[in-house]
Amino acid sequence: MGAADTDLANAIRALSMDAVEAANSGHPGMPMGMADVATVLFTRYLKFDPADPKWPDRDRFVLSAGHGSMLMYSLLYLTGYEAPTIDEIRNFRQFGSPCAGHPENFELAGVECTTGPLGQGLAMAVGMATAERHLNAVFDDALVDHRTWVIAGDGCLMEGINHEAVGLAGHLGLGRLNVLWDDNRITIDGAVSLSSSEDIPARYAASGWHTAECDGHDVADIARAIEEAITDPRPSLIRCRTIIGKGAPNKQGTSKTHGSALGKDEVAAARETLGWSSAPFEIPDDIRATWLDFGKRGASVHADWAERLAAHADGAEFTRRMVGNVALDDATGWAFAQWDKVPASVATRKASEFALAGLTAAMPELIGGSADLTGSNLTKTPSLTTLSADDYAGRYINYGIREFGMAAAMNGMALHGGVIPFGGTFLVFSDYARPAIRLSALQQARVIYVMTHDSIGVGEDGPTHQPIEHVMSLRMIPNLDVYRPCDAVETAECWALAVAKQDGPGLLALSRQNLPLLRETGDMLSARGAYRLRAAKAARQVVLIASGSEVSIAVETAEALEAQGIGADVVSMPCWSRFDAQDAEYRADVLPADVLKVSIEAGTTLGWERYTGDGLRIGIDSFGASGPAGDLYTHFGLTADAIAPKIINKLKN
């Protein structure tokens, strides 16, 4: 390795060990071990421009091994990004510093996605590479011609999601995706051999990947392997044989460098070993200048691209898609475009298909898919053709039985920009996808989840396929709008709201069974999260609050109560988070304090007390059962005949 390259890499090592030491918290081993690989990538291959971190045709770099976040922060600082500053690096892992324990895309512009939960970064990169190929097929090489690079560790490759992501990437032939595997043979517990003996390159090769390997501390060998990957038409895995904590003479190559500070004495010894005499957080001027020069390398490439964009016939459309603004009024109109075809009684999953037909016809940026349940989720419309290795211009992805991989890939697509992904599965299988759904919300990614078969209404498939706790547990995720519409009108409204929200995901929980039409089209009432669907005729004594398929049961219950002179409002609550965001006056009007409040939902009752107080919560606090849906609703007491007497008894007592 030449002196200049050594010094550049050692700058990463020094910043990483100094920051972790100052915080007395973090992971110095991976940044020190992968410093040479990162230096080669950023100085010779990565296409980027620190002056414009959101340049659409930049290469995407994903640090899937997010625990090694100081590698990312060091690279951003050294190459000249506006942030982080050296003071922010000094405050690594401290409150208020954008240099969080794991990279967060909403803290630093140069961070493409939030990583740390191992495996998800690589899986999101699959989505980014998919979006790149799709947009390239639509707009050509002049506007879209970039690569996706990943640094991943042993943990990323062990996680189950890796199997899903690798299989999908190989199937789609994503040759612009290159994964640099930090093969340091160490995990927290010790040697990788304690827990794993698989042949990882063979697994990737069997999935349609190109594989190569290199000495991760030899610049020429690293460059050779990267050149190999670039010229191969398949996605590539480059096995980089590295020494974790390289440069720390007494701890390198051991798990002691993985997840804790090296300690004052070992940092001093590392400085001597590396020949690094600068004080903590100080980078010699010549090394800093060299790094900054490499950071400026992409400016001319960016300028040439900007000229092509200005002259391109589709430049305005490309820019529109990348900006991603969708007006709610427009989305609402498109969602109702096929309203004349919607029957009066229809399952909300079918109503969703009608809404999607209008949206996908009007919005070429919508890319759909399903985890092998297209015919059940009803997510494919006439406007969508299959996206495949033979036709990247398609807009529908057959994800196979890969719920987690699908969700993570959609996160990557959304974060790449230019597309709005949606994907379907059964609601009960949201458990498979939950970690990625949580990251959708954390990363403020516009991903739309279509979760059908949302209750015991699934019927004969039984308790394994009948969600009970799922809707409520999903409502607990911050910044995730969970929609459970009661009819076709609310379904179209919820679709419009989800598409128009740019800073977070939406999830539609949809029924298998037909539901009656309870509303006329008109005002966008679902935007409030909850609203008075039926006002009491007699003096109001009860407010019935329900979502989804149970709203019609609430209406029937209200009619039974009114027949006995008990006034009952019916409140439809398709989206808790939107209702909670309304002002206090509106919320108090919909749910007044001086009446009995009763929730009705075919799921766990836990959580509804926030609205009912000491009122009644009607639901299911056990697993479901196998049988026709109607029989199950009767068995679990979710009928007006069963609910009305409970309310009357509560009012008397």
N, C-alpha and C positions, 0 to 999 in steps of 0.2 A: 504494500500500500504506500503510495506517495505521501510525502510530508503534508502537503496541502489537504489531501483527503483525510489523513489522520487527524489533523487539527480541526477540521470541520466536524468530524464525528465526535471528537473529544469535547467540543463545545456543547454538544447535546448531552454527553455523559456528565459533564460538570454541572450544567444547569439542572439536570435531573436529580443528581445526588444531593446538590445543595438545597433544592426546593423541598425534597422529601425530608432532608435533615432538619431544615428550619421548621417544617410542620410537625416533625416527629411522627409522620404518618404518610403512608403511600407505598408505591411500588417502584423502587429504583432499578430492579434487575432487568426488566424487559426493555426499557429505554436504553440502558447501557449496552445490552446485548444486541439490540437491533439498530444501534446508531449508525453502523456502517451501511447497512442495507438502506435505511432511510436517507442517508446522505446521497447514495448513488441514485435513488429514485427521484429525489427532489432536485438534484443538480443536473441530471442528465435526461430524465424521461417525463416527469410530471408536467403537464400543461396547466399553468395557473398564472394568475395575475393578482398579487396582494392588493393592488390599487382598486380592484373590483372583484371582491370575493364571490359575487353572484353572477359573474360572467357566464352566460348560459352554456357556452361550448368549452368550459374548463373541464379538465379531467376531474373525476370524483375520487377523493381519497378517503377511505374509511378505516379508522383504527378500531377494528373489531375487538382486539384485546384492550378494551378501554381502561382497564386498571393501569396500564402503562401510559396514562394521560400526559405525563411530562414529556414524552416523546412528541406528542402533538403540540403542546404549548411551546416547547423549545423550537420546533420547526416554524411555527407561526411567527414567533418573535424574531428568530434569526433571518427569515426571508423577507421581513419588512411589513407584515400585516399591521394595521393600526392597533390591534389588540391581539394578544395581551401585551401590556407594557412590562418592563423589567420589575417594576414595583408590584404589579399584579402577580407576577411569577414568584416574587419574594413572599407573597401572601397566599401561596398555593394551599388549597384546602381550607382557607379561612373564610368566614362569613363575609360576604360582600365582594369577594374576588371572583372574576369570571373563570378562574382556573380551578374549577371544581374537582372533586375527587375523581370523577369520570367525565369525559368530554360531553358537553351539552350544547346542542345546536342553537339553542335560544340564548346562549351566553356569548358565544364567539362566532363571528361571521365565517371564519375559516373552517369551522367544524360542520361537516355535512350532515351528520346524524348523531344522536345520543347513543353512546355505547357503554358497555359495562356488563350487562347481562350477557354472558358469553354465548357466542354463536349468532346472536341477532344481528350484529354488524355485518357479518358476511352475508347473511340472508337478505338484509336490506340492500346490500350491494348488488345482489342478483336482481332485485327490483330496479335499481338504478340503471344497470346494464340493459335490462329489458326496455326501460323507457327510452334509453339512448338509441337502441336499434329501431324501436317503433318510430320515434321522431325523425331519425335518419331516413327511414323508408318513406315518410310523408314529405319531408322537406329537403332531402338530399344532402350530400357531403358538404356543400357550401355553408350550410348553417349548423349541421349536427355531425360532428366527427370527433368524438372523444372516447377515452377509455375510463374504466373504473378499476381502481387499485385498492387492494385490501392488505392490511397487515393483521394476521390472525395468529393466535397462540394455540398451544395444545388443547386448552380447554374449549376453544371455539370449535375445534375439530372433533372433540368428544361429544359435545352436546347433541341431543337427538335432532334438533332442528338442522344441524349440518347435513344430515342424511337427506332431509327434505329439500334443502336449498341446493345442494350439489346435484341431486337428481334432476331438479327442474332446470338448472343452468345448463347441464349437459344435454338435456332433451331439447332445449331451445337453441343450442349451439351458440352461446353467448361468447364469441371469441374475443370481444373487447374487455372481458373480465379477467383480471390477473390477481391471484392470491399469493402473497408472500408469507409463507408459513414460518414462524419463529420456532424452529425445531431445537429448543434448548434442553429438551428431555427432562424438564423439572416442573412439578406442580407444588402446591402449598405443602402437601403431605410428604413430598420427597421426590424420588425418581418417578418418571412416568411409568416405568416398568412395574411399579407397585400395583397399578390399576389397569394397564393397557398393554396389549401385545399385538394389536392389529397392524396390518400393512396398509397404512393410510394412502400412500400413492397408488397402490393397487386398487383400493376402493374408488378413488377418484377416476382412475383410468377406466374402471368398469362402468362408470357413470358417463363416459364420453368426454373426459377431460384429457388435456395434454399435461404431462408432469415433467418436471425437471428438478435438479437440485444443484446447490452451490455451497461453497464455503462462505458463510455469512460474514466473514471478516476479511475477505479478499475482494477488493473492488473489481478487479478484472473478471473474476469468476462470477460475481454478482451480475455484472453487466452482460456477460455471456448468457447467463440463464434468462435474464430479462429480454434480451434480443431474441432468444429462442421462443419465448412466450409470445412476443409481439408478432412474430412471423407465422405462428401456428394458428389455424382458423378456429381452433377449439378454445374454450375457457382453459386457463392454465393455473396449475398449482406449482409454485416454486418452493421447494423444500430448502430452507436456509438453515444450515447447520451452524448454530451459534452457541456462545457461552453466556449464560445468564449472568448479569452483573459484571460483564467484562471490564477489567481494569481495577476491580476491588480485589487485591491480591490474596486475601485470606478467606473471602466469602464467595468469590465468583464460582459459578458452576454448581452452586448449592441453593437449596430453598431458602437459606438465610437472607438472600438478596431479594426474594420475591415480594413479600408484603410488609416490610418494615424498613425503617431507616437503617443505614449502614452503621451508624454510630460515629462519633467524632474521630476516634482513632482510625477507623477503617477509611473514612473519607480522606483523612490526611495521608494515609498510606496509598490510597487510590490516586491522589494528586501526584505523589512521587512516582508511582508506577506509570502513569500516563504522561508524565513530564508537563503537568499543568500547574503553573506557578501563580496564576491569577487568583485574586481574592474571590470569595464566594459571590456569585451573581455578576462577576465582571468578565467580559469577553474582550480579548485583545483586539485592538483596532483593525489589524490586518485580517483577522479571521471574521470579524463582524462585517467588514467591507466586502469580503469575498462572498459571504452568504447573501448580503444584500444585492450584490451584482447578479447572483443566480436568481434571486427573487424578481429581478427586473427583466429576466430573459423572456417572459411571456408577454411583455407589453406590446412588442411589435406584432406578434401573432394575433393578439387580441385586436389590435388596430386594423389589421388586414381583415379579420373576421367582421368587424364593425362596418367596414366598407362593403363587404359582400352582403351583409344584412340590409344596408341602406338601398342597395341596388336590386335586391332579390324581389321577384314578383310576389312571393308569399311572405315577405318580411313582416308586414303588418299583422298577418294572421299568426305567424310564429311568435311575435312579441305578445300578442293578446293571450295566447295560450300560456306563455311563460309567466306573464303577470298574474293570470289566474282569477281575475275578478269575475264574479257571477252575480248579477243583480237579482235580488229575491223576486221581484215582480216578473222578470223574464223566466226564471226557473219555475215559478208557479204556473205561468201560462203554458210552458212546455209540459209540465207534469200533468196538466189537465187537458192536453191537446187531444187525447183520445177518449175524453169523458163520454162521448155519445155511444161508445162501445161497451161501457161498464154496466153490467147487470145490477139490479137493485139488491140482490143478495149475492155476495161474493166473498171468498176468503181474502184476507188482506195480502197474502202472498200473490194472489192473482191480480188484485188491485195494484200491487206494486209492479207487476209486469206491464200493466197498461200505462202506469206513470212512467216507467222506464222507457217504454216504446217512444213516448213523446220526447223525453229528455235525451235519449241517445240519438234520435234523429236530428235534434237541434244542436247537440253539443259533441263535436267530433273528439273533444279531449276526454270524454268518458271511456274508460277501458274496464270491461267487466270480466267476470270469471266466477267459478264455483269449484269447491273442493269435491268434485265428482258427484254433485247433486243438482246439476242444471235443471233437470226435469222436475225436481221438487222445489228448488228455490225460485225457479222461473226467472232467471237472471239474464237469459239470452234473448235479444230482440232481433227483429228483421234487419236492423241497421248494423248489427255486429257480425263480423266474420272472424274466423279463428286466427289468432296470432300464433304463428309457428315459425320454426326455423326456415321454412320455405316462403313465409309471407309475414314479415314483421309489421306490415301495414295493417294487419288485422287488429281487431279491438276486443277480442274475447279470448281469455286464457283458460285452458283446461288444466287446472292445477293438480288434478289427481287427488288422492286421499292424503292431502298435505295441509291441514288447516293452519298449523303454526307457520309453516313455510309460506303459505299464501298470505297470511296477515303481515308477516315481516316483509315479504316482497312488495306488498302494496304500500307499506310505509316507505320503502326505498323509492318506489315510483312517485309517490306524492312529494317526497322531499327533493327528488330530482327536478320536478317541475315540468310543466307542459302537458301533464295528464292528470285526470282525477280518477283514481281507481275505486272500484267497488267489487266486492266478492261475497259469495254466499256459502252457507252451510246450515246445518240444523242448530238451533239455539243451544241445545244441550252440549254440542261440541264446541261451544265458545270456550269451554274449559281448556281445550287443546290450544286455542289461539290466545288465551287471556294475556300472557306476558307481552305479546306483540300489540294487543289492543291497548294495554297500559302504556306502552311506549308511543303508540299513536297519540294518545292524550298528552303525555309528557312533552313530546316533540312538537305538538301543535300541528300535526299532519292531517290534511284533509283526506281521510280514508272513510269509505262508507261500507259498513258491514250489514249484509242482508241475512238476518238470522230467522229462519222460518221454523214452523212446527214448535210454537212458543209455549205450550202448556199441556195439561192433560188432554186437551183437544186432539193431541196426536192419536190417542185412542189405543188401538190394539197392539201397537209396538211396545207398550208397557213402560214401566218405570225407568228402564235404562235410557229411554229416549224422551222422557217427559220432564221438561225443566220444572224445577220447584224453586230453588234458591238462585237461579241464574240471573234473572232480570234484576233482582234486588242487589246481588253482588256486583253486577255491572254498573248499577246506579251509583255505587260507592266510589267509582274511579273518577277523580277530578277531571274536568274538561272533556268528559265523554257525554255527549247528548244521547241518551237512550230513549228511543221513541217506541211506544207501543200503541199504535193507532187502533181506533175502534171500528172504523169502516173505511170505505173507499175514499171518501173526502179527506179524512184525516191522513190516510196513507199518502195521497198525492201531496198534501201540504207538508208532511214530514219529509218526503223526498226533496221537495224544493228547499226546505230549511237546511237539510244536510248538505245539499250541493252548494248552497250559497255561503255556508260557513267556511271561511278560509283558514281559520286558526285552530282547527281541532276536528276530531272525528265524530261521526254519527253512527248510531247502530239502530237498525229497524228490527224490532221483534214482531214477527208476523204470524198470523194464524194459518193453520192447515184447513180448518173448517170454515164454511160459509158464515158470514155475519150480515145482519140487515143494515141497510142504509139508514143512518140516524140523523143525518144533517143534509141540508142543501148546500150547494156551493155558494161562495160569497166571501165574506171577510175571512182573512187568514187567522182563524182563531187558535190554531195549534201553535202559532208563534208565541202565545202567552204561556204555553206549557200546560195550563189547565183553564177551564172556562165553564160557565154555567150552561149546560146543554138543555136542561129542562128546569123551569122555575116552578116552585110550589104553587098549587092552586089554592089549597086551604092554607091557613096560617102555618108558616114554616116552623116545623119542630125538628126536622132531620135534614142533613146534607149527606147524600150518598156519593162517595168518591170512588171512581173505578177507572180502569184502563183496559184497552184492548177488547177482547171478547167478552169481558164481564160488564162493559158499559151497557150493553143491551139487557143484561140481567138486572142491572141497577134501574134501568127504565121500567122494566116489568115490576120490580119491587116497589118503586115509587107509585106506580099505578095501583098496586095492591094496598099501599098505605093510604093513598088519597081516597080510595073507596071506603076507608074507615075514618075519614075526616082528619087524617094526619098529613099535614103539608110536608112535602119532601122535594128538595132540590136534587137534581142529578148533575154532578160535576164530572166531566170527562177530563182525565189527566194523562195525556199522551206522553208528556216529558217533564219529569220532576225538576231537572236542572233549569229548564226555561221558566218554570213557574217560580222556583226559588229566586230567580233573578229579577222578578217583577217588584215593583215598589210595594211598600207595606200596605198602602191604601187598597190597591187592587187585591192583594192576597187576603186582606181582611174582609173585603166584599164577597169574594168567592167562598171563603171559609170563615163565616162569622163565628165569633166566640161564644155566642149565647144559645147555640143549638147543639144537639147530638150529632156527632160526625161518625160516619160508618164507612170504612174502606171495604171494597170488594175486588179481589184479584185472585186468580187461580195460581197462586204461588205462596211463598212464605209470607206470614203476616208480620214478621220482624221488619221494622223500619217504618211501617205505616203509622206508628204512634206519633211521629213528628207532626202529622196532620190531624189524626183523630183525637189526640190527647187521651182522656180517659173514656173515650167512646168505644165503638166496636170495631174489631178487625176480623173480617171474614176472609178466609183463605185456606191454604193447605200447609200444614206444618209436619207433614210426613211425606214419604215417597208416594208416587202415584200407583196405578195398577193397570193391568191389561184388560181391555174391554172397549166396547163402543163408547165414543165420546159422551153421548147423551147419558148413558148409564153411569159413567164416571162422575159427571157433574151432579147427578142426583145423589150418588153415593157420598160424595164429599160435601154435600149441603150447599152447593152453588146454584141454587134455584130461588126464584122469588118466593115459592111456597115455603122453603126452609128458612130464608133470611128474614122475611117480614115478621114472623112471630118473635124472633130474637130481638128485633128492634122494638116491637111493641112492649115486650117484657122489660127491656132496658128503660124505656120511657116511663113505665109504671113504677120501676124500682129506683 
